[in-house]
């Protein structure tokens, strides 16, 4: 738990450093964009105060000052600490998903590791023939006698095999949980990269299929008829 808390503190520090660097970078970018916008306004013979959305110079200024994340930086931020890439891309709604997935992975690792540790200790102590080590008694089935001296050889063998199989079972799923955690980490890095690449991708309502009625004039093979026409806008 101390290691986990330390990782949280380190992650918070890295997050603060990343946000500070991003703020400085945003100030520099905004200054450069404002300078470009000033040049555009200076060279124009139109009065910008009378411009409205749709005017050429208005669109140039808006396009110049629009935010566009850098995919490389999104990957770096996401690799430094999970969620930084999504914050950089301004996809704040994904943060609960990011941290929720890692909390689930942490729980799976912690649970399987605690079970593995318990069964491993019980297996070792059951087979060391030391009466002072009794952790294995927590895993004895209710159908078994409380006194081990009353156990048959078959019961001892089955109980030992049960401890070993349980130990191997939880070790397997503990290792699998680590692999899944690494996979989740990679998925969120890829997600940050894809979001940055497709940040300005056009997803307007014009990118849709339209259905409209159509009238077919009389031809040599059929009479006049009505139908539906499907139109795709790209």
Residue pairs with C-beta under 8 A, 6 or more apart in sequence:
4 106
11 81
11 82
14 80
14 81
14 84
15 81
15 83
15 84
15 87
18 77
18 80
18 81
18 84
18 87
18 88
19 87
22 88
30 65
33 64
33 65
34 65
36 64
37 61
37 64
37 65
40 57
40 60
40 61
40 64
41 48
41 57
41 61
44 57
46 55
46 57
48 57
48 58
48 61
51 57
51 58
52 58
53 59
66 200
67 90
67 199
68 199
68 200
69 88
69 89
69 90
69 195
69 196
69 199
70 196
71 193
71 196
71 197
73 88
73 196
74 85
74 88
74 89
74 192
74 193
74 195
74 196
75 85
75 189
75 192
75 193
75 196
77 84
77 85
77 87
77 88
77 192
78 84
78 85
78 86
78 88
78 188
78 189
78 191
78 192
78 193
79 85
79 189
82 98
82 99
82 102
82 185
82 188
83 95
83 98
83 99
83 188
85 188
85 189
85 191
85 192
85 193
85 195
85 196
86 92
86 94
86 95
86 98
86 188
86 191
86 192
86 195
87 95
88 192
88 196
89 192
89 195
89 196
89 199
91 195
94 191
98 188
101 184
101 188
102 181
102 184
102 185
105 177
105 180
105 181
105 184
106 181
108 173
108 177
108 180
109 174
109 177
109 178
109 181
112 170
112 171
112 173
112 174
112 177
113 170
113 174
115 166
115 170
116 167
116 170
116 171
116 174
118 135
118 138
118 139
119 139
119 163
119 166
119 167
119 170
120 167
120 171
121 135
122 135
122 136
122 138
122 139
122 163
123 136
123 160
123 163
123 164
123 167
125 133
125 134
125 135
125 136
126 136
126 159
126 160
126 163
127 160
136 163
139 159
139 162
139 163
139 166
140 146
140 159
141 159
144 151
144 155
144 159
145 151
148 156
151 159
206 233
207 233
207 234
208 233
209 230
209 231
209 232
209 233
210 230
210 231
210 232
210 233
211 228
211 229
211 230
211 231
212 228
212 229
212 231
213 226
213 227
213 228
213 229
214 226
214 227
214 228
214 229
215 224
215 225
215 226
216 222
216 224
216 225
216 226
216 227
217 224
218 224
